[in-house]
């Protein structure tokens, strides 16, 4: 086996497909290819992922991604439908208007996930700036980036996981997690920049992250209440929903969380206003 190989863990029944990031003696550091999980395993516990497994996995992930795109598209009324939903009655004499969805700053600890996320933001017409930042550097990066980008929504995500030697009694300690402390530090920086949770919406965490600590630090949405794996696109999905929900409305929290691929065990949060605005008259193109 070598760096970059796709593998599964025998001791876990091959439940998650990983890419080998690096080796340390007889241990491999692993990153999930569709789940935001960081793990380590003995080399002896690893076997190459079979082509059959990879094909089945790709079909399943594509199906789930298509479902997310379809639901997001249905939930984003366009043109007169959106205006009507806000109480306007379009007619032939009404003025054309313009839309300003919330702007997203997406920090990701995985460059492959970042590329997938930016492509989907584009499909969903969400204005977003994405930057690859290792989890350990996210807090420092936000100090510099928040005043520059001035986003409405911040996503800080990457990889996380519970350290396998930790016992259940220590699950409330941030020391039991691979990157939860780094995410908490980033959320605190965001809240120092903007205290109002409706003016700056913060979405934070990855697989098995310390949900309670992230909310207490100031996140609007976070993973993972049930300390489960979350899909790579779940944070993006919530960001897109906030970006296209009117500033007059709160995001329908139950609908949003139930339609993530991870469900209520994967992500939770608090009532939050949307970031979408409409304006009149329609802007002239230069």
C-alpha positions as CSV (number, residue, x, y, z in Angstrom):
1,X,0.0,0.0,0.0
2,X,1.1,3.6,-0.7
3,X,-0.1,7.1,0.0
4,X,-3.2,7.9,-2.0
5,X,-4.6,4.4,-2.1
6,X,-8.3,3.8,-1.4
7,X,-8.8,1.4,1.4
8,X,-11.3,0.1,4.0
9,X,-10.8,-1.1,7.6
10,X,-11.4,-4.8,8.2
11,X,-12.2,-4.3,11.9
12,X,-15.1,-2.0,10.9
13,X,-16.5,-4.3,8.2
14,X,-15.4,-1.9,5.4
15,X,-18.1,0.6,6.3
16,X,-16.2,3.7,5.0
17,X,-13.9,4.1,2.1
18,X,-10.7,6.1,3.0
19,X,-7.8,7.6,1.2
20,X,-4.4,7.0,2.8
21,X,-3.0,10.4,3.6
22,X,0.3,9.4,5.2
23,X,2.1,6.6,7.1
24,X,3.6,6.7,10.5
25,X,5.5,3.5,11.2
26,X,2.9,0.8,11.0
27,X,-0.1,3.2,11.2
28,X,-1.9,5.0,8.4
29,X,-3.7,8.4,8.7
30,X,-6.9,8.1,6.7
31,X,-9.4,10.6,5.3
32,X,-12.9,9.6,4.3
33,X,-13.6,10.2,0.6
34,X,-17.3,11.1,1.1
35,X,-17.6,11.4,4.8
36,X,-15.7,14.1,6.8
37,X,-14.0,11.6,9.0
38,X,-10.3,11.6,10.0
39,X,-9.1,8.3,11.4
40,X,-5.9,6.2,11.9
41,X,-5.6,2.5,11.6
42,X,-2.9,-0.1,11.7
43,X,-1.7,-1.1,8.2
44,X,-2.5,-4.7,9.0
45,X,-6.2,-3.7,9.4
46,X,-6.4,-2.2,5.9
47,X,-7.4,-3.8,2.6
48,X,-7.7,-2.2,-0.8
49,X,-11.2,-1.1,-1.7
50,X,-12.5,-3.4,-4.4
51,X,-13.7,-2.0,-7.7
52,X,-17.1,-3.5,-7.1
53,X,-17.3,-1.7,-3.7
54,X,-16.1,1.6,-5.3
55,X,-18.7,1.3,-8.1
56,X,-21.5,0.7,-5.6
57,X,-20.3,3.5,-3.4
58,X,-20.1,5.9,-6.3
59,X,-23.6,5.1,-7.4
60,X,-25.0,5.5,-3.9
61,X,-23.2,8.8,-3.3
62,X,-24.3,10.1,-6.7
63,X,-27.9,9.2,-5.9
64,X,-27.8,11.1,-2.6
65,X,-26.1,14.1,-4.2
66,X,-28.8,14.1,-7.0
67,X,-31.5,14.0,-4.3
68,X,-29.9,17.0,-2.6
69,X,-29.7,19.0,-5.8
70,X,-33.3,18.1,-6.7
71,X,-34.6,19.2,-3.3
72,X,-32.6,22.4,-3.3
73,X,-33.9,23.3,-6.7
74,X,-37.5,22.7,-5.8
75,X,-37.1,24.8,-2.6
76,X,-35.7,27.8,-4.6
77,X,-38.7,29.4,-6.3
78,X,-37.7,31.6,-9.2
79,X,-39.0,34.8,-10.7
80,X,-42.7,35.6,-10.0
81,X,-43.0,32.6,-7.7
82,X,-40.5,34.0,-5.3
83,X,-42.0,37.4,-5.3
84,X,-45.5,36.0,-4.8
85,X,-44.2,33.9,-1.9
86,X,-43.1,37.2,-0.3
87,X,-46.6,38.8,-0.6
88,X,-46.2,40.6,-3.9
89,X,-48.7,40.1,-6.7
90,X,-46.9,40.2,-10.0
91,X,-48.6,41.7,-13.0
92,X,-47.6,43.0,-16.4
93,X,-47.0,46.5,-14.9
94,X,-44.8,45.3,-12.0
95,X,-41.1,46.3,-12.0
96,X,-38.4,43.7,-12.7
97,X,-36.4,43.1,-9.5
98,X,-33.0,41.8,-8.6
99,X,-31.9,39.2,-6.0
100,X,-29.1,39.2,-3.5
101,X,-28.5,35.8,-2.0
102,X,-26.4,35.5,1.1
103,X,-22.7,35.4,0.4
104,X,-20.7,32.3,1.7
105,X,-17.2,32.1,2.9
106,X,-16.3,28.4,2.9
107,X,-13.2,27.2,4.7
108,X,-12.4,23.5,4.1
109,X,-9.7,21.3,5.4
110,X,-10.0,19.0,2.4
111,X,-9.2,20.4,-1.1
112,X,-11.1,17.6,-2.9
113,X,-14.3,18.4,-0.9
114,X,-13.7,22.1,-1.5
115,X,-13.8,21.5,-5.3
116,X,-17.0,19.5,-5.0
117,X,-18.5,22.1,-2.8
118,X,-17.6,25.1,-5.0
119,X,-19.1,23.3,-8.1
120,X,-22.4,22.7,-6.3
121,X,-22.5,26.3,-5.0
122,X,-22.2,27.3,-8.6
123,X,-25.1,25.0,-9.7
124,X,-27.3,26.4,-6.9
125,X,-26.4,30.0,-7.8
126,X,-25.0,30.7,-4.3
127,X,-22.3,33.4,-4.3
128,X,-19.4,31.7,-2.5
129,X,-15.7,32.1,-1.9
130,X,-13.9,28.8,-1.0
131,X,-10.5,28.5,0.5
132,X,-8.5,25.4,1.4
133,X,-7.2,25.8,5.0
134,X,-5.9,23.1,7.3
135,X,-8.1,22.8,10.3
136,X,-5.3,23.9,12.6
137,X,-5.1,27.2,10.7
138,X,-8.7,28.1,10.4
139,X,-9.0,30.5,13.3
140,X,-6.0,32.5,12.1
141,X,-7.3,32.5,8.6
142,X,-10.7,33.9,9.6
143,X,-9.0,36.8,11.4
144,X,-7.7,37.9,8.0
145,X,-10.5,36.7,5.7
146,X,-13.6,38.0,7.5
147,X,-12.9,41.7,7.0
148,X,-11.8,41.1,3.4
149,X,-14.7,38.9,2.2
150,X,-17.5,40.3,4.5
151,X,-19.7,37.2,4.2
152,X,-23.2,36.6,5.4
153,X,-22.5,32.9,6.0
154,X,-19.3,31.2,7.2
155,X,-18.7,27.5,6.8
156,X,-15.8,26.0,8.7
157,X,-15.4,22.3,8.0
158,X,-13.0,19.6,7.1
159,X,-12.3,16.3,8.9
160,X,-12.8,15.3,12.5
161,X,-13.3,12.2,14.6
162,X,-13.3,10.8,18.1
163,X,-9.9,9.6,19.2
164,X,-10.3,5.8,19.4
165,X,-8.5,5.4,22.7
166,X,-11.1,7.8,24.5
167,X,-13.8,6.3,26.6
168,X,-17.5,7.4,26.7
169,X,-16.9,9.3,29.9
170,X,-14.6,11.7,28.2
171,X,-16.8,12.6,25.2
172,X,-17.5,16.0,26.7
173,X,-13.8,16.9,26.6
174,X,-12.5,18.6,23.4
175,X,-9.3,16.6,23.9
176,X,-11.2,13.5,22.8
177,X,-11.6,14.8,19.3
178,X,-9.1,15.2,16.4
179,X,-10.2,18.7,15.3
180,X,-13.2,19.9,17.3
181,X,-11.0,22.3,19.3
182,X,-9.8,23.8,16.0
183,X,-13.4,24.3,14.8
184,X,-14.3,25.8,18.2
185,X,-11.4,28.3,17.9
186,X,-12.6,29.3,14.4
187,X,-16.2,29.8,15.6
188,X,-15.0,32.1,18.4
189,X,-13.1,34.2,16.0
190,X,-16.2,34.6,13.8
191,X,-18.2,35.6,16.9
192,X,-15.6,38.2,17.9
193,X,-16.0,39.6,14.4
194,X,-19.8,39.6,14.5
195,X,-21.8,38.7,17.6
196,X,-25.2,38.8,15.9
197,X,-26.1,35.2,14.8
198,X,-28.4,36.5,12.1
199,X,-25.9,39.0,10.7
200,X,-23.3,36.3,10.4
201,X,-24.5,32.7,10.2
202,X,-21.8,30.2,11.2
203,X,-21.9,26.5,10.2
204,X,-19.2,24.4,11.8
205,X,-17.9,20.9,12.2
206,X,-17.3,17.6,10.5
207,X,-17.8,13.9,11.4
208,X,-18.4,13.2,15.1
209,X,-17.5,16.8,16.1
210,X,-18.4,18.1,19.5
211,X,-21.8,19.6,18.7
212,X,-22.4,21.2,22.1
213,X,-19.0,23.0,22.2
214,X,-19.5,24.4,18.7
215,X,-23.0,25.8,19.6
216,X,-21.7,27.3,22.8
217,X,-18.9,28.9,20.9
218,X,-21.4,30.7,18.7
219,X,-22.3,28.4,15.8
220,X,-25.8,28.6,14.3
221,X,-25.5,25.0,13.0
222,X,-23.0,22.3,13.9
223,X,-22.2,18.6,13.8
224,X,-22.7,16.1,15.3
225,X,-25.4,15.7,18.0
226,X,-25.2,11.9,17.7
227,X,-21.4,11.8,17.1
228,X,-22.1,10.2,13.7
229,X,-20.5,10.6,10.3
230,X,-21.7,13.5,8.1
231,X,-21.7,13.6,4.4
232,X,-19.2,15.9,2.7
233,X,-21.9,18.1,1.3
234,X,-24.1,18.5,4.4
235,X,-22.6,21.9,5.6
236,X,-22.9,23.3,2.1
237,X,-26.5,22.3,1.9
238,X,-27.4,24.2,5.0
239,X,-25.4,27.2,3.8
240,X,-27.3,27.2,0.5
241,X,-30.7,27.1,2.4
242,X,-29.7,30.1,4.5
243,X,-28.5,32.0,1.4
244,X,-31.9,31.6,-0.3
245,X,-34.2,32.1,2.7
246,X,-35.6,35.6,3.0
247,X,-34.2,37.9,5.7
248,X,-37.9,38.2,6.7
249,X,-38.1,34.5,7.5
250,X,-36.4,32.0,9.7
251,X,-34.9,29.0,8.0
252,X,-37.2,26.0,8.4
253,X,-34.9,24.2,10.8
254,X,-36.6,20.8,11.0
255,X,-37.0,20.6,7.2
256,X,-33.4,21.6,6.6
257,X,-31.9,19.2,9.1
258,X,-34.1,16.3,8.0
259,X,-33.1,16.7,4.4
260,X,-29.4,16.6,5.0
261,X,-27.9,13.2,4.2
262,X,-26.9,12.7,7.9
263,X,-30.2,13.7,9.5
264,X,-30.8,14.9,13.0
265,X,-28.0,12.8,14.5
266,X,-25.6,14.4,12.1
267,X,-26.4,18.1,12.4
268,X,-28.3,20.4,14.7
269,X,-28.7,24.1,15.3
270,X,-30.8,27.1,16.4
271,X,-33.5,29.2,14.7
272,X,-31.8,31.5,12.3
273,X,-32.9,34.2,9.8
274,X,-32.2,33.8,6.1
275,X,-29.8,36.0,4.2
276,X,-31.7,36.5,0.9
277,X,-32.7,40.0,-0.2
278,X,-34.8,41.4,-3.1
279,X,-34.4,44.8,-4.6
280,X,-36.0,47.2,-7.1
281,X,-35.6,48.2,-9.9
282,X,-33.5,45.6,-11.6
283,X,-29.8,46.5,-11.9
284,X,-28.5,47.5,-15.3
285,X,-25.7,45.4,-16.7
286,X,-22.5,47.4,-17.4
